[in-house]
Amino acid sequence: MSERTDYDQIKAVNFSAVKHGRTSLPKMHAALCGLLSFESRQTSLGSMLHDAMRVGDGWDAKYAVRPEGIDRRTKAGKEAWETWTGTLPPDAIIVEDATTRNDLDRCRAIVASLQTVEYVRRILIRPGLAELVLQADGRKAMIDRLVMRDSVPAIIIDWKTTQDATPTGFARSVARYGYAQQAAWYIDIVQAVYGVRVPFLFVAVESSTPYSVGLYTLPADQIEAARQLNDRTVKAYYDWVRTASTQAANHHATEPQEITVPEWAFQSSLPIEWADSGTDSEHPF
């Protein structure tokens, strides 16, 4: 049984579901019931990175790229395919499509970039637990890496691929994807299990050249605000489950309601002198 399957079978609330709960309790419910699809942990870029950080050197040995020229629509191609796959180990992950091949190459470049950062190298050689599954108080988490010091947790590491690893760019990702909530969620679970409160570090690496790296923590007041948001979301979810009718459980409203469109939707991108010139009756053609 895979680690992902083991983790999914634990009946507890995880951050992925709580993230949906920020905007939709029905979607949070669907996530907890296993009704939302997850990207493959074997062939997505992020999953490859997590695999590389867990395994270390030789992480990509299990990825087998289909040789060029094998056309399984032909008899000869089928025979060549069977001959080739017969040489692979049972747990090999076969890479056929161009997108996955590209992700594999990008992940190799990302790993090489991470290894140029001394702080990251020190993280990887220190004792630690990778993809550690923890649960406490009805909550669960799979932690990318828990660095240990004398068998006591010292720091929580989370690997993130991102388009922009600059402080400003990654701060936007933190806000957009609820990463502060994730940090608070993991800090609390580690504290509940080990009895110590440890810092949370994001290792952000860009998913395209030059694969720049950023190392980030969050201020204590924002971690606390995220913790409170987590607690409110979980409480709101349980209240919703107890009180929502079966018929209305998957709807945001049962009556028409007025909504307000964000101000930016009405802003023009034209230069101001263009936007203010002329009237509707003046056509250039």
Secondary structure, 3 states (H helix, E strand, C coil): CCHHHHHHCCCCECHHHHHHHCCCHHHHHHHHCCCCCCCCCCCCHHHHHHHHHHHCCCHHHHEEECCCCCCCCCHHHHHHHHHHHCCCCCCCEEECCHHHHHHHHHHHHHHHHHCCCHHHHHHHHCCEEEEEEEEECCEEEEEEEEEEECCEEEEEEEEEEECCCCHHHHHHHHHHHCHHHHHHHHHHHHHHHHCCCCCEEEEEEECCCCCCEEEECCCHHHHHHHHHHHHHHHHHHHHHHHHCCCCCCCCCCCCCCCCCCCHHHHCCCCCHHHHCCCCCCCCCC
